[in-house]
Amino acid sequence: MNRPTDYTDFDEIVVVRLVAGRHPGEPIRAADAGEAVRRLARQGFTDGQIADRLGFRRRSVLRIRQRLDIPAALTPHQNQH
């Protein structure tokens, strides 16, 4: 039986490398991908930019954000208050 993914069990070194745009050369664990998406979204990256940085599809980034309740980054237009 498959255990549910523990998204708090990420590898800090892998996440730092992913956020910097360096791929580990092996499959990326869900927890590592989730934390990388969280950090990039917090820095203001759009889903498309995150997808490019991580080598994912934009739809995958959206699914990760929805699954982990990560808000989308504000666009420059939305940030003018």
C-alpha positions in Angstrom: 0.0 0.0 0.0 1.3 3.5 -0.9 1.9 5.9 1.9 0.7 9.5 1.4 3.6 11.9 0.5 5.0 13.8 3.5 5.6 17.2 1.9 7.5 18.4 4.9 10.2 15.7 4.4 12.2 17.6 1.7 16.0 17.5 1.1 17.3 21.1 1.7 20.3 20.6 -0.6 18.2 19.4 -3.5 15.7 22.2 -3.0 18.4 24.9 -3.0 19.8 23.4 -6.2 16.4 23.2 -7.8 15.6 26.9 -6.9 19.0 27.9 -8.4 18.0 26.1 -11.6 20.4 23.1 -11.2 18.8 19.7 -11.7 19.9 16.8 -9.6 20.3 14.4 -12.5 17.8 11.9 -10.9 14.0 11.9 -10.4 12.8 14.8 -8.2 10.9 13.7 -5.2 7.4 15.2 -4.7 8.4 16.8 -1.4 11.5 18.5 -3.0 9.4 19.7 -5.9 6.7 21.1 -3.6 9.2 23.0 -1.5 11.0 24.4 -4.6 7.6 25.6 -6.0 6.7 27.2 -2.7 10.0 29.1 -2.5 9.9 30.3 -6.1 6.3 31.4 -5.8 7.1 33.3 -2.6 9.9 35.1 -4.6 7.4 36.2 -7.2 8.0 33.7 -10.0 5.0 33.0 -12.2 3.9 29.4 -12.8 5.5 29.5 -16.3 8.8 30.8 -14.8 8.8 28.2 -12.1 8.1 25.5 -14.8 11.0 26.7 -16.9 13.3 26.8 -13.9 12.4 23.3 -12.6 12.0 21.7 -16.0 8.3 21.0 -15.4 5.2 21.7 -17.4 3.2 24.7 -16.3 0.2 22.5 -15.5 2.4 20.5 -13.1 3.3 23.6 -11.2 -0.3 24.6 -10.9 -1.2 21.1 -9.6 1.6 21.3 -7.0 0.4 24.8 -5.9 -3.2 23.6 -5.6 -2.3 20.4 -3.7 -0.1 22.3 -1.2 -2.3 25.5 -1.1 0.5 27.7 -2.4 -0.8 31.0 -3.6 0.2 32.2 -7.1 2.8 34.9 -7.3 1.4 38.4 -7.8 1.9 39.9 -11.2 3.4 43.4 -11.4 0.0 44.8 -12.2 -1.6 43.1 -9.2 1.2 44.4 -7.0 0.5 48.1 -7.7 -1.3 49.1 -4.5 
